[in-house]
Amino acid sequence: MRKEIGALGNSAAEEGLLRPAALWAADCAALALPAFVRRAPNDERPRNAVVGGREFGHGKRRGKALRTLAWAAHSAAKEAEDKAAKYAARSAMLTAAVAYTHTDLAQGLPGIRQARHLLGPIVYAALALELEATSPTDVANDVISFAVRTAPPEVLELIRRMPPQQPGTTRLGRLFYALDAKLRAPLSDGEDD
């Protein structure tokens, strides 16, 4: 099957785009790790997943070890009783899983779901930090703003080639939509300096 001009290939073919995305995800997921560590200080699984995602971002080969780190963080999220800890572990899990994003599934519902693999580390970190906030601040939107400001060009390219997120009815869905929309928006005057 021939690849369309401008279409993305599979995740192995697009590692050059996924590596910067993994570093970006790791930076954002790391913000939420303390929410997990406060509840499970001896459980290293989410932290290891973030480290694994970062190592992939720096050029380490993706393989069974990285997938195992992602599944371990997924288990930590399932075991967490506290929602902030659960969301922080999900953020970490998705950070390790960025390397496996199916960039060739860029249309319809499969494309929306694959875009969530890229957006998920940020959205779940935002939710974790929002639950951790001690005062009524707009922490989640601050995390999303940070992610938009720090998104490398490769993330913008990947997201803009995938279908947009739909407005959600839950807090999670609204955050996915907000992050996606802000990443797709053209830079306004003064933001590119």
N, C-alpha and C positions, 0 to 999 in steps of 0.2 A: 504494500500500500504506500502510495506516494504522499509525502508530507506537503500540505498546502504552504505556499509562500507566506511567511509571517506566523505560521502555526507553531505551537510548542511541540517538542518531541516528548518522549517518555522521561521519567525522572532521572534515569541514568544519563540520557543525552543532555539534560538540563542542569546537571550538577553545578555548572558555573553560575547559574542563577540561584540555585537552592543554597549554596554555601553562604553567601551574604545574608540570605533570608534566615538561615539558622543562627548566625551571629546576632542579628537583630532580635530574633525571638528569644535567644538566651539572655540578652541584656534586659529585656522586658520581664521575662520569667524570674530572673534573679531578684527583681524588686519585690516579688511576692513570696519568695522562699521563706523569709522570717515568719510568715503567717503559719507555715507548716511546722517549722522548726520549734516554735514556741509550744506546740502541742505534742510534738514527737521528736524531742531533741536527739535521740539516738537513731532515728530512721534516716538513712542517707540516700534512699532511693530517689526522691525528687531532685536532690542536689546532684546526684550522679547523672541523672538524665540531662540536666542543664549542662553539666560539664561535657557529657557526650555530644550534645548538640553543638556546643562551642568547638569541640575538637573536630567535628565534621566540618564546621564552618572554616576552620583553619587548614583544612586539607586532608584530614584523616579519612581513610577509606570507610565507606559505610558498609556494614555487614551485620552478621548475626549479633555481635556484641552491642551495637547501637540499638538494634531492634529489642534486644533483651532489656536494655536500660529503659526504653520507652514502656515496655510491658510491666516492668517492676514499678515504675512511677504510677502507672495506671492502677496497679494493685494497691499501692499506697493511698491513692485517691479513693478507691472503693472502701478501704478499711477506715478511713478518716471519719470520725463522727461529727467533727466541727466543719461547717460549710466553708469557712475561710481556708482551712487547711486542705479540704477536698479540692477547692478551686485552685489553690497554689500548686498542688500535686498534678492536677490536670494540665495546668500551664506548663509545668516541667515535662510531663509526658509528651505533650504536643511539640515541645521544643526539640526533643530527640526524634520525633516522627516527621519533622519538616523534611528531612532527607528523603523520605519516602512519598512525598506528595506526588500524585499522578498528574503531572503537568499536561499530559496528553488528553486528559478528560476535561476539556475546557468549554463544554457546552451543557446547557440544561441543568437538571438537578445534580448529576454527577460533578459537573464543574463547580456548582455552588458549594457542594460538600468538600471538594478538594480545596477550594479557596478558604474554607473554614480551617483546614489544616494549617494554613499560613497565618490566618487571623487569630486562631484559637489561643496561642500562647499569650497574646496581648489581652484578649477579651477575658480570659480566665484570671490572669494576673490582676486586671482591673476589678473584677468581681471580688477577688480575695482581699484586695486592699480596701475596697469599699466597705466590706464587712468588718474589717479591722479598724476602720476610722472611729475615733472616739468623739468626734464632733461632726455636725452635719456639714460636711464639705463635699465638693464635687470631685472626689478622689478618682473615681472611674474615668471621668472625662479628662482629668489631668494625665492619667496613664495613657489614654488614647492620644491626647495631644502630644505627649512625649514620643509615642511610637510614630506618629505621623511626621514629626520634626526630624526623627532619626532614621526613618526608613531609607534604606539605600535604593538607588535606581533600579536594581534588580527586583526588589519587592514590588515596586510600582509597575514594572513591566509585567511581572507575573500576574498581579491582581488585575491589571487593566486588560489582560487577555482572557480572563475568566469571567463568567457571568456575574453580574452584581448581586449582592445579598438583597433579600427582600425585607421590607420593614417588618419587624417582629412585634409580637404582642407581649412577650415576656421581657424581663430586664436583659437576659442573655441575648435574645434576638435583636433587641434595640441596640445593644452594644456592638454586635456583629455588623449591623447595618450602618451604624455611625462610623465605625472604623473604616469599613469598606468605602463608604461615600467620601470620607475625607481623604483617603489615599487616592481615589480616582479624580478628585477635584483638581483642576489646574491651579498652579501656584498663583496666589494673588499678589498684587504689587507689594514689594518690600519683603516678601517671604523667601526670595531666592538669593538673598545676600548673606 
